């Protein structure tokens, strides 16, 4: 990733990811603080999503390493996590 614009775009994506993560964390903590059955469902969903996302990232990293393009997979991973966090943000804001 030698293109300066690509670095800038990745930086913006990471900034958006960080901001969206704060909203998701706040919403999830609010739901967990209630302590009801929905909180238990949210806790299980959270753990399951994180485990699956880690598996996806590991698969992408292994594929990139095998192809010799490990340095280029970063923006792809940021995009992957960004999409997942935005989906959670949309779901939790209902």
C-alpha atoms as a printed R data frame, in Angstrom:
   type eleno elety resid chain resno       x       y      z
1  ATOM     1    CA   UNK     A     1   0.000   0.000  0.000
2  ATOM     2    CA   UNK     A     2   2.265   2.739 -1.316
3  ATOM     3    CA   UNK     A     3  -0.488   5.082 -2.447
4  ATOM     4    CA   UNK     A     4  -0.807   7.971  0.065
5  ATOM     5    CA   UNK     A     5  -4.518   8.226 -0.678
6  ATOM     6    CA   UNK     A     6  -4.990   4.575  0.276
7  ATOM     7    CA   UNK     A     7  -3.364   5.274  3.650
8  ATOM     8    CA   UNK     A     8  -5.645   8.255  4.146
9  ATOM     9    CA   UNK     A     9  -8.750   6.233  3.263
10 ATOM    10    CA   UNK     A    10  -7.711   3.483  5.661
11 ATOM    11    CA   UNK     A    11  -7.161   6.084  8.369
12 ATOM    12    CA   UNK     A    12 -10.640   7.490  7.806
13 ATOM    13    CA   UNK     A    13 -12.118   3.979  7.895
14 ATOM    14    CA   UNK     A    14 -10.321   3.306 11.184
15 ATOM    15    CA   UNK     A    15 -11.600   6.592 12.623
16 ATOM    16    CA   UNK     A    16 -15.162   5.739 11.651
17 ATOM    17    CA   UNK     A    17 -14.708   2.251 13.076
18 ATOM    18    CA   UNK     A    18 -13.528   3.711 16.379
19 ATOM    19    CA   UNK     A    19 -16.474   6.081 16.587
20 ATOM    20    CA   UNK     A    20 -18.986   3.365 15.703
21 ATOM    21    CA   UNK     A    21 -17.391   1.042 18.259
22 ATOM    22    CA   UNK     A    22 -18.022   3.580 21.020
23 ATOM    23    CA   UNK     A    23 -21.724   3.658 20.178
24 ATOM    24    CA   UNK     A    24 -21.935  -0.149 20.080
25 ATOM    25    CA   UNK     A    25 -20.083  -0.485 23.393
26 ATOM    26    CA   UNK     A    26 -22.408   2.040 25.042
27 ATOM    27    CA   UNK     A    27 -25.542   0.353 23.720
28 ATOM    28    CA   UNK     A    28 -24.334  -3.100 24.710
29 ATOM    29    CA   UNK     A    29 -23.347  -2.025 28.214
30 ATOM    30    CA   UNK     A    30 -26.745  -0.399 28.629
31 ATOM    31    CA   UNK     A    31 -28.461  -3.641 27.614
32 ATOM    32    CA   UNK     A    32 -26.190  -5.760 29.813
33 ATOM    33    CA   UNK     A    33 -26.794  -3.479 32.805
34 ATOM    34    CA   UNK     A    34 -30.500  -4.316 32.690
35 ATOM    35    CA   UNK     A    35 -29.675  -7.887 33.664
36 ATOM    36    CA   UNK     A    36 -32.768  -9.383 32.059
37 ATOM    37    CA   UNK     A    37 -33.079 -12.273 29.609
38 ATOM    38    CA   UNK     A    38 -32.325  -9.943 26.685
39 ATOM    39    CA   UNK     A    39 -29.016  -9.087 28.372
40 ATOM    40    CA   UNK     A    40 -28.053 -12.754 28.394
41 ATOM    41    CA   UNK     A    41 -28.925 -13.054 24.709
42 ATOM    42    CA   UNK     A    42 -26.845  -9.972 23.924
43 ATOM    43    CA   UNK     A    43 -23.883 -11.327 25.897
44 ATOM    44    CA   UNK     A    44 -23.996 -14.621 23.996
45 ATOM    45    CA   UNK     A    45 -24.352 -12.806 20.680
46 ATOM    46    CA   UNK     A    46 -21.403 -10.570 21.515
47 ATOM    47    CA   UNK     A    47 -19.098 -13.493 22.333
48 ATOM    48    CA   UNK     A    48 -20.223 -15.476 19.289
49 ATOM    49    CA   UNK     A    49 -19.745 -12.511 16.927
50 ATOM    50    CA   UNK     A    50 -16.272 -11.792 18.251
51 ATOM    51    CA   UNK     A    51 -15.221 -15.426 17.911
52 ATOM    52    CA   UNK     A    52 -16.509 -15.649 14.340
53 ATOM    53    CA   UNK     A    53 -14.901 -12.325 13.372
54 ATOM    54    CA   UNK     A    54 -11.559 -13.487 14.763
55 ATOM    55    CA   UNK     A    55 -11.813 -16.658 12.694
56 ATOM    56    CA   UNK     A    56 -12.550 -14.637  9.563
57 ATOM    57    CA   UNK     A    57  -9.609 -12.336 10.184
58 ATOM    58    CA   UNK     A    58  -7.260 -15.266 10.817
59 ATOM    59    CA   UNK     A    59  -8.389 -16.909  7.573
60 ATOM    60    CA   UNK     A    60  -7.761 -13.689  5.637
61 ATOM    61    CA   UNK     A    61  -4.361 -13.248  7.254
62 ATOM    62    CA   UNK     A    62  -3.316 -16.806  6.411
63 ATOM    63    CA   UNK     A    63  -4.528 -16.424  2.832
64 ATOM    64    CA   UNK     A    64  -2.658 -13.116  2.465
65 ATOM    65    CA   UNK     A    65   0.502 -14.558  4.013
66 ATOM    66    CA   UNK     A    66   0.393 -17.533  1.642
67 ATOM    67    CA   UNK     A    67  -0.006 -15.156 -1.312
68 ATOM    68    CA   UNK     A    68   2.827 -12.917 -0.086
69 ATOM    69    CA   UNK     A    69   0.600  -9.871  0.327
70 ATOM    70    CA   UNK     A    70   0.471  -9.631  4.094
71 ATOM    71    CA   UNK     A    71   1.173  -5.897  3.991
72 ATOM    72    CA   UNK     A    72  -1.930  -5.228  1.896
73 ATOM    73    CA   UNK     A    73  -4.515  -7.044  3.991
74 ATOM    74    CA   UNK     A    74  -4.876  -4.329  6.659
75 ATOM    75    CA   UNK     A    75  -7.483  -2.205  4.859
76 ATOM    76    CA   UNK     A    76  -9.457  -5.357  4.067
77 ATOM    77    CA   UNK     A    77  -9.575  -6.285  7.752
78 ATOM    78    CA   UNK     A    78 -10.578  -2.754  8.759
79 ATOM    79    CA   UNK     A    79 -13.392  -2.901  6.191
80 ATOM    80    CA   UNK     A    80 -14.505  -6.293  7.512
81 ATOM    81    CA   UNK     A    81 -14.686  -5.115 11.119
82 ATOM    82    CA   UNK     A    82 -16.246  -1.822 10.016
83 ATOM    83    CA   UNK     A    83 -19.110  -3.594  8.284
84 ATOM    84    CA   UNK     A    84 -19.745  -5.801 11.306
85 ATOM    85    CA   UNK     A    85 -19.673  -2.897 13.766
86 ATOM    86    CA   UNK     A    86 -21.969  -0.769 11.587
87 ATOM    87    CA   UNK     A    87 -24.439  -3.662 11.389
88 ATOM    88    CA   UNK     A    88 -24.388  -3.952 15.185
89 ATOM    89    CA   UNK     A    89 -24.827  -0.207 15.555
90 ATOM    90    CA   UNK     A    90 -27.871  -0.276 13.293
91 ATOM    91    CA   UNK     A    91 -29.338  -3.278 15.123
92 ATOM    92    CA   UNK     A    92 -28.742  -1.845 18.597
93 ATOM    93    CA   UNK     A    93 -30.179   1.585 17.781
94 ATOM    94    CA   UNK     A    94 -33.651   0.133 17.058
